Structure formats: structure tokens, C-alpha cells
Amino acid sequence: MLILRNATLGMTRFEDFRSDLGIADNILSARLSRLVERGLLTRVPYRDGGRTRDEYRLTAAGADLLPVLHALAAWGHEHTAPAEPAEPMRVVHRTCGHATTAGGHCDHCGHPVRREEEAWIRPWRSPEPTPLADPVT
């Protein structure tokens, strides 16, 4: 789920997943392969210097897990505490710029919040909202 969370926020490269998650190469490689096999991620080749590598992008099926990520975030906020005090993650409706609850309609303006209009603020990382990645079509 952490790989899918990071992919939802636009992370695509093996090295970035490894660095952020602190996971061993062999385990990360196996998990990425399983997510590709299950159709949640897809491999997209890119050139890195003289070498071809793969990025991992969300598919429509992977993007459809957004409500599950919302539910896990809400559960974590309710039932866990960070090691160091920090504000919880917030969902922002990019159209009006206000924080709202995940899914459904914006608490501030009342408009539906579509995936492309949603951003997350993770205050322990950055005060800036991070828009969600578009799935590969």
C-alpha cells in the first residue's frame, strides 16, 4: 500500500521508492513486479544516460484504489500517533484551495472533488499541497 500511496503522489522511479520506503532492492523489485502483474502499476521505459530503465506508473485500476488510501489515512489518524507530534495529512480541493474531507463533495464550496482536483498536504514533509498523479491510459 505504501508503494501505491507514493505512486498516487507521483513517485515513479525505483530509486525514489527505495529511498523513501527504506526497503531492500530485492523486496521492492518483487513488490513492484506483483503490482505490475496485478495491473495496478505499469512499466514505462525511460532513458537514464545510456541505459534504459523503467518507471512505474499508476494504471486506472491503481488510481481506483484512492478511496482505500483515504480510508487507511483516516484510520491512521484515528488510531495511531506519530513518533513526533505532527499535523495529520489533509486533503485539499485544488479548485477552491480549501481543505476538505476525502471523497465526495468539498466541505467549503460544495462542489464534487474529482481526482484531478485533489491534492494532499503532508505537513511533516512539506506545507505545499501535492497533486495526485494521473493514471496512465
C-alpha positions in Angstrom: 0.0 0.0 0.0 2.9 2.4 0.7 4.2 1.9 -2.9 0.7 2.7 -4.2 0.5 5.7 -1.9 3.7 7.0 -3.3 2.7 6.3 -6.9 -0.5 8.2 -6.2 1.6 11.2 -5.3 3.6 10.9 -8.5 6.6 8.8 -7.5 7.7 6.7 -10.4 11.3 5.6 -10.1 12.7 2.6 -8.3 15.4 4.6 -6.6 12.8 7.1 -5.2 10.6 4.3 -3.8 13.7 2.6 -2.3 14.9 5.8 -0.7 11.5 6.9 0.6 10.4 3.5 2.0 13.8 2.2 3.2 13.2 -1.1 1.5 15.7 -3.7 0.2 16.1 -3.8 -3.6 15.0 -7.4 -3.9 11.9 -6.9 -1.8 11.0 -3.7 -3.7 11.6 -5.3 -7.0 9.3 -8.2 -6.2 6.6 -6.0 -4.9 6.7 -3.7 -7.9 6.6 -6.8 -10.2 3.5 -8.1 -8.3 1.8 -4.7 -8.6 2.5 -4.7 -12.4 1.3 -8.3 -12.7 -2.0 -7.4 -10.9 -2.5 -4.4 -13.2 -2.2 -1.7 -10.6 1.1 -0.3 -12.0 2.6 -0.3 -15.5 6.2 -0.1 -16.5 7.1 2.8 -18.8 10.7 2.8 -20.2 12.9 5.9 -19.9 16.5 6.7 -20.8 18.9 7.4 -18.0 22.2 8.3 -19.7 23.0 5.5 -22.0 20.8 3.0 -20.1 17.1 2.2 -20.5 15.2 1.8 -17.2 11.6 1.5 -16.2 9.3 4.0 -14.4 6.3 2.6 -12.5 3.1 4.5 -13.2 -0.4 4.1 -11.9 -3.0 2.4 -14.1 -6.7 3.2 -13.9 -7.1 0.2 -11.6 -4.3 1.5 -9.3 -5.9 5.0 -9.3 -9.2 3.5 -8.3 -7.7 2.5 -5.0 -7.8 6.1 -3.9 -10.8 5.5 -1.6 -8.8 2.7 0.1 -5.9 5.1 0.7 -8.3 7.7 2.1 -9.8 5.1 4.4 -6.4 4.0 5.6 -5.3 7.6 6.2 -8.5 8.2 8.3 -7.9 5.0 10.2 -4.3 6.0 10.9 -5.3 9.5 12.1 -7.9 8.0 14.4 -6.0 5.1 15.8 -2.3 5.8 15.7 0.1 8.6 16.9 3.3 9.7 15.1 6.6 9.3 16.9 7.0 13.0 16.9 4.0 15.4 17.1 2.8 16.3 13.6 -0.4 17.5 12.0 -2.2 14.8 10.1 -2.4 14.6 6.3 -5.1 16.8 4.8 -7.0 16.6 1.5 -7.2 19.9 -0.4 -9.8 20.7 -3.1 -7.5 22.4 -5.6 -10.3 24.2 -7.3 -11.2 26.3 -4.3 -8.0 25.8 -2.4 -9.6 24.7 0.9 -9.0 21.6 3.0 -11.9 19.1 2.8 -12.7 15.6 3.7 -11.7 12.8 1.4 -14.1 11.8 -1.4 -17.4 13.2 -2.3 -18.1 17.0 -2.2 -15.9 19.8 -0.9 -16.8 20.9 2.6 -16.1 24.5 1.7 -17.6 25.1 -1.8 -19.9 22.1 -2.1 -18.6 21.0 -5.5 -17.7 17.4 -6.2 -14.0 16.7 -5.7 -12.7 14.7 -8.7 -9.3 13.0 -8.5 -7.7 15.6 -10.7 -8.9 18.4 -8.3 -7.5 16.7 -5.2 -4.1 17.3 -3.6 -2.6 16.1 -0.3 -0.8 18.1 2.3 1.5 16.0 4.4 2.8 18.6 6.9 5.7 16.5 8.1 7.0 16.5 4.5 6.0 19.9 3.1 3.4 22.6 3.7 2.7 22.6 0.0 -0.2 20.6 -1.5 0.9 17.7 -3.7 -1.5 17.0 -6.6 -2.3 13.4 -7.3 -0.7 11.7 -10.3 -2.8 11.0 -13.4 -3.1 7.3 -14.2 -1.6 6.0 -17.5 -4.3 5.4 -20.0 
